[in-house]
């Protein structure tokens, strides 16, 4: 199955690189494409557990879905993730 998630805190290609790397590391997730202009990430997943894990991975790295809580700590995580993505 394929899904597109609209996420918060997506700022640049450094963010996109981190998101792509983290999601590609998950079991049963593939075909990750990040659209910085539309604040979205699209990927294929095999089952509901893989989708859940992808959402949790995004949130843990500072990129919660639109509509979810986005406190200062989450925003700070996204800046760190962004910086790491730029270095890679």
Protein Blocks (a to p, Z undefined) as FASTA:
>chain_A
ZZddddehiabfmlmmmmmmmmmmpghiahiacdfknopacdddfbfklmmmmmmmmmmn
opacehiacdfklmmmmmmmmmmmmmZZ
